[in-house]
């Protein structure tokens, strides 16, 4: 027994109650006030767009020219647009699409980015050079013409396979996510390069850990902090990209009131009906901001080095 | 060297790191990190490996367990040639050879608990069946290195440097290795903690019959723990001898200079310092002949022409010098 040389007892005093990793992360997440508030806001937004139509039963496309461009009132809490359509109903309906496009596109971008970045970071040499060449190629592509091309090529096939809305949804998510993975890939690759040389990774290698184990247990978890933050920013840009597509008539059909679409429709009336632009703008702003804060909170909560 | 077959036998080990450049990533130069190193370690022995930073000691240690692929040379462990092993065999050899790292802050995964860090080896090598078994074994290991079961769920950042190094030692011990490469295990620690960790390593050696390759640049630490000491200069071993012998009677001029630089904790004692001129030459372009001839106080013309071989002198004292054979 090597008990003759015990470690200093300083760390033994005041042992905190032992928590599982998940409980510990949750405890740490709760310390991040903004993240918790943001979670409630995002939760409220999600609840509103999911359950809203059952509560607020005004149809989204009921045209009423006598009530056009009205400000908020009891009858139309968020006012009406130039066709007298109820903005609240439209935002509730459009939020479903905007939020799910944002989250799904982020998932696609993260998945592809992490995959390519990890492969490049682990392989190095020729494979790395090839993958980074591909990344640069994607970065240098003019995105709008490419979007046009992709959508003309695949819209009908996808519509036929998944129905009008489902097909467009898959297409929009794939196109937005597929053109946004490059920064993530570069980030992940850079993280991998620095982590690969760390002594704890070498120690795992010395213990006989295989490549998969090194990546899954040691490198990737330590690389995820900045990736999570990049992912939350991607949600924002995906929501905005979707509205660009809608504006060009390439995304969802013009009668589908996604947040971005409503915002674009409102731009010509900014001086006489500012509420029309303010409410969808606020919805995008709140969603994006709260997702960013949640990302911040997650990064801190999942990093045990940070004392909170 | 010794009567029974040595546990580890390194022959003509070389490691060159290519320097790539140009548009086609051609090799334009190479760093001669380890340039023909040979030594043996007997079972239960501690071989100290000393030299200044950049002389290739850590590279040698990592080559021994194939964390770095050697460029040339052979490494025999228990009569198996480690250099040709592959896949499952290589994994198996890593149960026998383990490593303790220099920086206890970089060598533990910050996201894993102590239980996860120490228990990982058990999972990789399937040395424990159930989670309960893993935990029991980890607690046993922690107690062996002077930590407690209460530390199981803690993260590395909650520990002091010395405690972290103990976690690193427990991790290395988990697979019941025969040889442990200690890569400057105490250089990053406070002096008082250094002594604790050195004592722990000695206790463990006695208890488990471990063999150490102890890499350090602190000569007094090495003297304390080693049976024999090898001195490296610019990728080559210049002298190997029993620790006492080397310290009392250094033969190579580099060893002499190195030892004269060790401070004596007694101000009334004066020691003649041998001051070496210049810096360590660039390992990309090491000097011809004896690597040390550019700074050697006794160099002769032949020293710059041929490299002196490591020759055995009286009772196992090996020196690589034309003049001090």
Interface residues (C-beta under 8 A of the other chain):
Chain A: X1 X2 X3 X4 X5 X6 X7 X8 X10 X11 X12 X15 X18 X19 X21 X198 X199 X200 X202 X203 X204 X205 X206 X207 X208 X209 X210 X213 X217 X218 X221 X222 X302 X303 X304 X305
Chain B: X62 X65 X67 X90 X91 X94 X95 X98 X99 X101 X102 X103 X106 X107 X108 X109 X110 X111 X112 X113 X120 X121 X124 X125 X143 X144 X145 X146 X147 X148 X150 X151 X153 X154 X155 X157 X158 X159 X160 X162 X163 X166 X168 X171 X174 X175 X196 X197 X199 X200 X203 X204 X207
